[in-house]
Amino acid sequence: MRDRKKNKPEWRLIIFSVIYLLLFTGLILRLIYWQVIRGTDLSEGAKGQYKSSRITVAPRGNILASDGSFWALRTDAWFVYANTNELTANVSDVSNKLAVLLDDDESRLFSLLSKKSAYVPLKQKIDNETKKNIEALGIKGIGFETREARYYPEASTAAQLLGFVGKDETGADIGYFGLEGYYNLPLSGKPGFLGREKDAHGSPILIEPGKSVSAINGIDLLTSIDKRIQILAEAKLKEGIEKYGALGGSITIEDPKTGEILAMASYPSYDPSNYSEYGNSFFKNPVISDTFEPGSIMKVIVMAAGLDAGLVKPDTECDICSEPLKLDKYFIKTWNNKYHPNISMTDVIVDSDNVGMVFVGQKLGADGLYSYFDNFGVGQLTGIDLQGESAPPLRKKGTWNMVDLATASFGQGVAVTGIQMVRAVSAIANGGYMLIPKVVTGLKGDGWEEKIKVESPKKVISSEAATQITQMMIEAADKGEAKWAKVPGFKVAGKTGTAQIPVEGHYDSTNTNHSFIGFAPADKPKFVMLVTLKSPQSSPWAAETAAPLWYTVAKELFLYLGIEPSQ
């Protein structure tokens, strides 16, 4: 009995020791959790109590026209928010007044202002005038934060060439399409950082130096786009589309000596300042993104290839041009069903004779024509500095049959973009050199300016071949089906193009695409211009739509560029 009483304290001691050990182990485990597992998080949280930091946004670069005026520039804007805890005015009255000034939905604003929060976002990027008007209301609880906006002084002019600034998935500003998209990185600059210690009340401790990294401003883009030429092209294009009943169209003007784009107009278009009001189809630049079968304007490239290869000369006679040409189960016909036995190559271009072009294509052969198309950049990206360029590939070399060769010889069955055609014909205009078309000629920062380096051009045809095809294009402009539209006294090298539109494996018999491409003055070109019209309804022939529109623009360019008549 005494032994039992004697052992009882020992059991209590053991139980107490076990409990103590468990508590101590739990404490150790808890310390490990806080100091090791959660140590980094807690450290960062502690820093947040006595340190503050924020990212400073870099001002976006401007986009300038060739004369130094603005196409797009940064401007001040404001983000408006509400601290509804401080809002003393009637919510309904405030919502009504703000809806008018912000051009916003009153019910949406009422819903936001009815929430109890120290920070309720109301609207992004309002201008200075709107901010002043809101401040004039004297509504307690309405606040503003600085932002930056994009301003386009010429509104919708050159919209598809410029692009616009929107938001990415994180809410940051980012450029989309055109120059804004292609040059988004240099335009955006580099954000900065500002960090300071703060006291228990959250106020910055000014005697502490803090840490800061200055934001680097975005770089300005100097472009080759001439404002007067761009505005002219857009105005004439809209007039032409309305006059000829077309669904859309474009005008592209390039300096063939440098590859610099002087103007690039397309319609329909949009307003980059209000891009959210338009569908995605408006943002794409058809000159670099849309493809079409060029039709007869491709004949100058094919003929240039035949001349360069030495397979034909301007006076070479066609020995298969007396009638429609049968290939397999198809017949190749002329556009007007008129045939000219032993027609010369010059007259093949003047009369836009399809059979005569097949004659040249057969001389080159499928692989030969493919190689020249490849040299002229057909099926390849041009490398123009605009976001959104596409390039439909040529059918694989070695797979062309005799029908493929024939149709490609007069511009059907092969797809191009407008900028590809401008680049190719510029090589004829400048004596045989392929240049990369470009819009930006230089970059400008704080206290410095730098020109864009230009790659060495590639020789694609001989100077002799370029001179020969130029003379043939002069003859086409003077004597071809569009001769009635010519501006008297000025030497122009040009070619019309009327192409059927492929639809689901066949060609639409009711609609055609029209184009005219040419350069002037023909002997010392100052510009190459391509005009395209999509499905014009006033006439089935480009000679009666695209050609007169080309000359309407050219007449103004002759005066503006100081081009004097040669006769």
Number of C-alpha atoms within 10 A of each C-alpha: 5 6 7 8 9 10 10 10 11 11 11 11 11 11 12 12 12 12 12 12 12 12 12 12 12 12 12 12 12 13 14 13 12 14 14 11 12 12 14 12 13 13 11 11 12 11 13 13 14 17 19 16 14 11 14 16 20 18 22 26 26 22 25 24 20 18 13 14 14 18 24 25 17 15 16 15 21 20 18 21 20 23 18 21 15 14 18 11 13 10 16 15 12 19 21 16 14 20 17 11 14 20 9 15 13 19 13 12 21 18 12 19 24 15 14 14 13 14 15 18 16 19 14 18 17 20 17 13 11 15 19 10 13 18 14 9 11 10 16 15 16 19 19 18 11 12 17 20 19 20 19 21 13 14 15 16 22 27 28 28 25 26 27 25 21 17 11 11 7 6 8 10 17 18 22 21 23 26 25 27 20 19 21 22 16 17 25 23 18 17 16 16 14 15 16 18 21 18 11 8 8 12 13 17 14 10 7 10 10 15 11 15 12 14 17 18 20 22 23 23 28 26 23 23 26 19 22 15 20 19 17 16 29 21 14 17 27 18 13 22 25 14 14 19 17 20 14 20 25 24 28 23 27 27 23 29 19 16 26 22 25 24 25 29 30 26 19 17 19 22 21 25 20 11 18 11 10 13 9 9 11 16 24 21 28 27 27 24 17 18 18 22 24 30 27 26 27 25 27 26 24 23 30 29 29 26 22 22 17 12 13 21 19 19 11 13 19 21 14 17 25 15 16 17 19 11 11 8 6 10 13 16 18 18 14 9 9 13 20 18 13 14 20 20 25 23 20 25 28 23 22 25 25 26 29 32 28 26 23 26 25 16 16 24 16 21 14 17 23 21 16 21 20 15 18 26 19 24 20 18 17 23 14 20 17 22 24 19 21 19 19 17 14 16 13 8 12 9 10 16 9 16 18 15 21 26 19 27 31 31 27 21 20 22 20 26 25 22 26 25 22 25 25 25 29 28 26 26 30 23 20 25 24 27 24 18 23 22 25 24 18 16 20 18 14 10 5 7 14 11 11 12 8 13 8 10 14 14 15 22 22 18 17 14 23 24 19 20 27 25 19 25 25 25 22 25 25 21 15 20 19 23 16 15 18 20 17 14 10 18 23 26 25 31 31 33 27 24 25 23 21 16 9 7 6 9 13 12 10 10 17 25 24 31 31 28 27 31 30 22 20 21 17 13 20 21 26 29 27 28 31 32 28 21 23 26 17 13 15 18 22 27 23 18 29 32 30 21 27 26 19 18 20 24 15 13 19 18 11 11 12 9 15 12 13 10 7
